[in-house]
Each structure stands twice: as C-alpha cells, then as structure tokens.
Amino acid sequence: MLNLALFISGGGSTASAVISACFKGKLKLKPVLVIASRSNCQGIKKTLASGIPLKDIITVKPQSYSSDRLFGQRLIKECQQRSVDLIGQFGWLPLTPSNLIDIYQGRMINQHPGPLDPPRADFGGKGMFGRRVHAAVIIYRRKTNEDYWTEATTHLVGREFDKGPVIGRKKIQINEDETVESLQEKVLPLEHRLQIDVLNLLIKNKIKILKREKPLIETNCLPVLRQAKETAVYLYPRG
C-alpha cells in the first residue's frame, strides 16, 4: 500500500474526508503524514480527530525559512522519513517549493474550488482560494451573462499557482440567486469526492490530462475576469 502525505492550511475538511476514505478501505492508501502551513489552522484538530497520530501532524511554516529551497528541504525530510509516495494538497496555500516538486513530480495533486484552464486565463492563480474563487466565478458569470456553472478541480502540482495539468473536474450549476456561501456549500462535497476519485486513478496509473477545446475565458472577456478577481479579493480579504 502506498503512503500518503496531506498538506493543509485551512479547515481540513477535504483532508479529513480523504483520511476517512483510507480508513474505510475506499481508498487504498495509508495516510502517514499531515503537514500544516499554519499552527492555528482548524485542519490540525480535524485530522487528529480523523485518526492521524499527533506525532504525524506537524506544522511547517514557510515564513520560518529564509528561502523556498530550505522550506522545501524541510518538507522533503518529513516526507522521506515516512516513505511518502503521494502528496495531496488540500487547501494548501503556500507555493510548493521546486525541489519538492522535482522529487514528487506527477505524484502531487492539488485541490481547487473553481474552473481551471492552464496555461490560459482562468479562476486560479496567486491569491485565488476559498470564497474568493466562488465570488470571482459568480461576478464573472453575471457580468458576461454566460452559462451559470462552475467546477471543482484537481490538478497536478506545478511551479506556479494552479498551472499544473488538470486531471479531474466536476461541473456544478449555479443558480441565479446563488450566493458565495451557498455555492461553497454546494461545491465542497463534490471537491471531497473528486479528490478521492482522482487519488484512486493515480494509484491505478489511469490518470488522463484534461484539456479544453476552447478557452475558458475569451480574449475580449479578460478585463472582466481581472475585475472579478480583484473584487473577490476585496470582498474576502481572508479568502
């Protein structure tokens, strides 16, 4: 059985769902390590309650290191000490260090709550996480009068925020009276299932890269996307 590390920065609901799937036999992985990028993130308590021993839940803050390389070396050390095979970034906010990616290339996945279209313009990138993503999607759809939908997404981790190849997505309709909070509640359970489904495919070496035939955002709509993202960041300064 392959060993799994879970990287978290927030509430930890996805990590807890993945851990539960492992312990119930729905996911043939052994969760051996949880790394939190913040000492006060709620995910620490959740993953502990899910059955991960306290000794295997550690905090590694990027700001504690003078360079990304040193930050990456610490992450590598913790993963290698536990013979980690796969890494899941579930609400992980720091940019993943390149030296960690070099070792786990193709074996690291990242969860994202909105539509992605790497390398083209989309609802990802630096600062796009949590409610900001849902807000940006709703604002963009309403300003452009395009079809009201969003996606839960999984992608391989790359050297830029949310620019790794997409390997899983689930489409979700947006109601006309949808709020950011109601959309978040609607998308989150699908995010949980998607990460579990993708991990199962990764174990079986059945992952496929998903590419869009047409750009998610047309060139003439790029200013609208930019404005939607800026507004979302303003409305949700904490994400």
Beta strands, then each sheet from edge to edge (+ up, - down):
strand 1: 2-8
strand 2: 29-36
strand 3: 57-59
strand 4: 86-89
strand 5: 108-112
strand 6: 149-156
strand 7: 166-173
sheet 1: 3+ 2+ 1+ 4+ 5+ 6- 7+
end
